[in-house]
Amino acid sequence: MRTGRVSPAAPGTFADDQVPLHLLRTRAFNQRWAEQPLDVIPLTAADPDFAVAPCIRERLVRWCSEGVMSYGPPLGLPAFREAVAAWMQGTRGLRCGPADVLATDGAASAMATVARASLQPGDEVLIPDPVDFLFRHAVERAGAVAVPVALHRGACRDDAAMAIAQLKRHLGSRSRMLWLCNPHNPLGLVPARAWLEAVVHWAIGHGLRVLSDEVWSDIVYAPHRHTSAATLSPEAARQVVMVYGFSKGFGLAGLRIGCIVCADPAWLRRMAQAAEAESTVGGAATLSQVAAVAAMEDGGDWLRGFVEHLRAQRDLTAMRIARWPGVQVAAPQGTFVMFPRIDAIDADAERLCTRLLAEARVALVPGSPRWFGPGARGHLRLCFATSRGLLERALDRLDTVLLRS
Amino acid sequence: MRTGRVSPAAPGTFADDQVPLHLLRTRAFNQRWAEQPLDVIPLTAADPDFAVAPCIRERLVRWCSEGVMSYGPPLGLPAFREAVAAWMQGTRGLRCGPADVLATDGAASAMATVARASLQPGDEVLIPDPVDFLFRHAVERAGAVAVPVALHRGACRDDAAMAIAQLKRHLGSRSRMLWLCNPHNPLGLVPARAWLEAVVHWAIGHGLRVLSDEVWSDIVYAPHRHTSAATLSPEAARQVVMVYGFSKGFGLAGLRIGCIVCADPAWLRRMAQAAEAESTVGGAATLSQVAAVAAMEDGGDWLRGFVEHLRAQRDLTAMRIARWPGVQVAAPQGTFVMFPRIDAIDADAERLCTRLLAEARVALVPGSPRWFGPGARGHLRLCFATSRGLLERALDRLDTVLLRS
């Protein structure tokens, strides 16, 4: 492993020796270290290889030492709901209060809750294609129909009129919602404000409510800027529900903590019912909420350092992948995943991933329709939220297979 | 407050000065300290007033200091599933392995999962009356019908033939399951092995599967002994699903951690699907699992001390309540709740609780049909999992109202 080439922006914090491999090998699941042979480097699930911010650890240690683990309130700890409201105001200018916040056990759970509370069987939801499988999954589990739209393909990425033309082609009498992923996983796109404004207002104008999945919104690379859909207009504030989580920016995937933010009290009430919060069947663990509060209150500096580190990781990854023969890659504007088109090497991404695992000992996620929708074919996804040394080692290994192809 | 009269069995650990009121006032919700006026003593939700066992705090502190909060595996951490299997074997002779265990975010969530995985719309489930509202709630949310049976009324408590006669009266062509609460909340009953054997085998003989809610099974007072339904016979092992949790014996309600134990692999697989574990929509937080592992591995001595303390609390509470005019009370055989019949004082338990809150400044749970089914009318529920001093103070206050009635 090449060491000593850490991100200049945060010396030490994200260095190679800060990747606690001995812990990851027993604690990092979901296709990562704990589920791979010892010699494999997993760049699979979108989960950082670093311990969480010291401020989160300290807050958790204090709370755990004190030892009171009693029932939390159904909608979330007051401190959690207040911290989310302040965080959303401070980081993206969203005007909201604690009463607009519902704590959920993760962003995936939040999406399923929105679907159950907002959709009837047979309702249709316009979703981007490709996009994370949870979009289709949550819609279908609620008995509704996910209608994939190539919302970000080609010129649609920058041209809202073209994106809207795509949406129009799929709008039907049963269309009820538009679900957006912003920043977009796996494409890494951060829609410009004007694009988002046009698309969201088109949807609202056609009677659609909007789910805005902003779980990635803390990982955005300048000059790109995240626009939170509910901030676009007073009308958007009423018709948009935001789903948010702490897995990506703060590495809390295992704690299962996220939230729903929604300025429409009746809608939020329906979502609390769908989340089964009052009955205690559903809800978020108090300790997980405490971790999230620490992240929001004290984790800003750590987060900035993490994004700086990731920017260097992104640049390296894009540069190295661009050398693979015939492969097209765009450096993501947000997220810590890259989604190169690799069909010039092998039209079957699953087969290519199997080969790369066997020959390069690097695990990647194939762009299978199952994971990202039909529009993902011919791509693979790579997570670069690791140290510089580990990333270089993985890329070196991939080169030995792909540059000799 | 009278101090210095702590349980002789565990001097110090459950003394008055071990109730961290300053923390409970901001952290104990669900009708408890954080939701009551400062001068009210809440004997409401079944949640202890003590910090969790030191071994749990220490394990959590260590894990939090290390800081890796990555995704856990869908069905639960290997260490959690192994610890549950060993715990069930050691504490109740249940032969099971890690593969029989599904981690859930609490026992309430586990019951809802069993219902979704095991019932079709219109199916009927025989449930005890009275019993915790979650029984009816989980059944109905799955589209099935809860059929209340006075399974523990009068002589049925000890006479299995009479209990079975009650069940027979409610058995129909759509009956699919029998759900048992053992130990029983709110009655505090711990069915004898022979009673349980007769009832469970009657159910299995009539083609019913059995859900055994054993969330209270760590709180049982000798000479009574908990029998886990799945241990009754090889047939019972296949037809019984156990729901278990860590809120009662170990005070982890806020961490939302429980499990399903089931020896039928196909049934457990359906439950994992119904829990949405694979998709990450559902699941238990890793940190919460870590707390439960510490409880099972190292918490046995603490638990024994806790039960000793509770036995003294129970005896005091039963003796004191028996003095209230016309009130009937049985000392519970298990659980840390008491369920006196108070209709001699006021036939309307909600009204009585409102009055006791106003005049005695003690909060209790009325035996409303909403909380415990129609069979709960004329009762109220009191939780005695606090210190001796706090309990005496609450009982003194209740006396001033009820003994002058």
Chai-1 contact restraints between the chains, C-beta under 6 A:
chainA,res_idxA,chainB,res_idxB,connection_type,confidence,min_distance_angstrom,max_distance_angstrom,comment,restraint_id
A,P20,B,V68,contact,1.0,0.0,6.0,A-B,restraint_1
A,L23,B,E66,contact,1.0,0.0,6.0,A-B,restraint_2
A,L23,B,V68,contact,1.0,0.0,6.0,A-B,restraint_3
A,R27,B,V68,contact,1.0,0.0,6.0,A-B,restraint_4
A,R27,B,S70,contact,1.0,0.0,6.0,A-B,restraint_5
A,A28,B,S70,contact,1.0,0.0,6.0,A-B,restraint_6
A,F29,B,Y71,contact,1.0,0.0,6.0,A-B,restraint_7
A,F29,B,G72,contact,1.0,0.0,6.0,A-B,restraint_8
A,F29,B,P73,contact,1.0,0.0,6.0,A-B,restraint_9
A,N30,B,Y71,contact,1.0,0.0,6.0,A-B,restraint_10
A,D47,B,S70,contact,1.0,0.0,6.0,A-B,restraint_11
A,D47,B,Y71,contact,1.0,0.0,6.0,A-B,restraint_12
A,A51,B,G67,contact,1.0,0.0,6.0,A-B,restraint_13
A,A51,B,V68,contact,1.0,0.0,6.0,A-B,restraint_14
A,V52,B,G67,contact,1.0,0.0,6.0,A-B,restraint_15
A,V52,B,M69,contact,1.0,0.0,6.0,A-B,restraint_16
A,R57,B,C64,contact,1.0,0.0,6.0,A-B,restraint_17
A,R57,B,S65,contact,1.0,0.0,6.0,A-B,restraint_18
A,R57,B,G67,contact,1.0,0.0,6.0,A-B,restraint_19
A,L60,B,C64,contact,1.0,0.0,6.0,A-B,restraint_20
A,V61,B,V61,contact,1.0,0.0,6.0,A-B,restraint_21
A,V61,B,C64,contact,1.0,0.0,6.0,A-B,restraint_22
A,V61,B,S65,contact,1.0,0.0,6.0,A-B,restraint_23
A,C64,B,R57,contact,1.0,0.0,6.0,A-B,restraint_24
A,C64,B,L60,contact,1.0,0.0,6.0,A-B,restraint_25
A,C64,B,V61,contact,1.0,0.0,6.0,A-B,restraint_26
A,C64,B,C64,contact,1.0,0.0,6.0,A-B,restraint_27
A,S65,B,R57,contact,1.0,0.0,6.0,A-B,restraint_28
A,S65,B,V61,contact,1.0,0.0,6.0,A-B,restraint_29
A,E66,B,L23,contact,1.0,0.0,6.0,A-B,restraint_30
A,G67,B,A51,contact,1.0,0.0,6.0,A-B,restraint_31
A,G67,B,V52,contact,1.0,0.0,6.0,A-B,restraint_32
A,G67,B,R57,contact,1.0,0.0,6.0,A-B,restraint_33
A,V68,B,P20,contact,1.0,0.0,6.0,A-B,restraint_34
A,V68,B,L23,contact,1.0,0.0,6.0,A-B,restraint_35
A,V68,B,R27,contact,1.0,0.0,6.0,A-B,restraint_36
A,V68,B,A51,contact,1.0,0.0,6.0,A-B,restraint_37
A,M69,B,V52,contact,1.0,0.0,6.0,A-B,restraint_38
A,M69,B,G251,contact,1.0,0.0,6.0,A-B,restraint_39
A,M69,B,L252,contact,1.0,0.0,6.0,A-B,restraint_40
A,M69,B,G254,contact,1.0,0.0,6.0,A-B,restraint_41
A,M69,B,L255,contact,1.0,0.0,6.0,A-B,restraint_42
A,S70,B,R27,contact,1.0,0.0,6.0,A-B,restraint_43
A,S70,B,A28,contact,1.0,0.0,6.0,A-B,restraint_44
A,S70,B,D47,contact,1.0,0.0,6.0,A-B,restraint_45
A,S70,B,A253,contact,1.0,0.0,6.0,A-B,restraint_46
A,S70,B,G254,contact,1.0,0.0,6.0,A-B,restraint_47
A,Y71,B,F29,contact,1.0,0.0,6.0,A-B,restraint_48
A,Y71,B,N30,contact,1.0,0.0,6.0,A-B,restraint_49
A,Y71,B,D47,contact,1.0,0.0,6.0,A-B,restraint_50
A,Y71,B,A253,contact,1.0,0.0,6.0,A-B,restraint_51
A,Y71,B,G254,contact,1.0,0.0,6.0,A-B,restraint_52
A,G72,B,F29,contact,1.0,0.0,6.0,A-B,restraint_53
A,G72,B,G254,contact,1.0,0.0,6.0,A-B,restraint_54
A,P73,B,F29,contact,1.0,0.0,6.0,A-B,restraint_55
A,A108,B,T280,contact,1.0,0.0,6.0,A-B,restraint_56
A,A108,B,V281,contact,1.0,0.0,6.0,A-B,restraint_57
A,S109,B,V281,contact,1.0,0.0,6.0,A-B,restraint_58
A,A112,B,V281,contact,1.0,0.0,6.0,A-B,restraint_59
A,H137,B,S279,contact,1.0,0.0,6.0,A-B,restraint_60
A,G251,B,M69,contact,1.0,0.0,6.0,A-B,restraint_61
A,L252,B,M69,contact,1.0,0.0,6.0,A-B,restraint_62
A,A253,B,S70,contact,1.0,0.0,6.0,A-B,restraint_63
A,A253,B,Y71,contact,1.0,0.0,6.0,A-B,restraint_64
A,G254,B,M69,contact,1.0,0.0,6.0,A-B,restraint_65
A,G254,B,S70,contact,1.0,0.0,6.0,A-B,restraint_66
A,G254,B,Y71,contact,1.0,0.0,6.0,A-B,restraint_67
A,G254,B,G72,contact,1.0,0.0,6.0,A-B,restraint_68
A,G254,B,T286,contact,1.0,0.0,6.0,A-B,restraint_69
A,L255,B,M69,contact,1.0,0.0,6.0,A-B,restraint_70
A,L255,B,A285,contact,1.0,0.0,6.0,A-B,restraint_71
A,L255,B,L287,contact,1.0,0.0,6.0,A-B,restraint_72
A,R256,B,A285,contact,1.0,0.0,6.0,A-B,restraint_73
A,S279,B,H137,contact,1.0,0.0,6.0,A-B,restraint_74
A,T280,B,A108,contact,1.0,0.0,6.0,A-B,restraint_75
A,V281,B,A108,contact,1.0,0.0,6.0,A-B,restraint_76
A,V281,B,S109,contact,1.0,0.0,6.0,A-B,restraint_77
A,V281,B,A112,contact,1.0,0.0,6.0,A-B,restraint_78
A,A285,B,L255,contact,1.0,0.0,6.0,A-B,restraint_79
A,A285,B,R256,contact,1.0,0.0,6.0,A-B,restraint_80
A,A285,B,A285,contact,1.0,0.0,6.0,A-B,restraint_81
A,A285,B,S288,contact,1.0,0.0,6.0,A-B,restraint_82
A,T286,B,G254,contact,1.0,0.0,6.0,A-B,restraint_83
A,L287,B,L255,contact,1.0,0.0,6.0,A-B,restraint_84
A,L287,B,L287,contact,1.0,0.0,6.0,A-B,restraint_85
A,S288,B,A285,contact,1.0,0.0,6.0,A-B,restraint_86
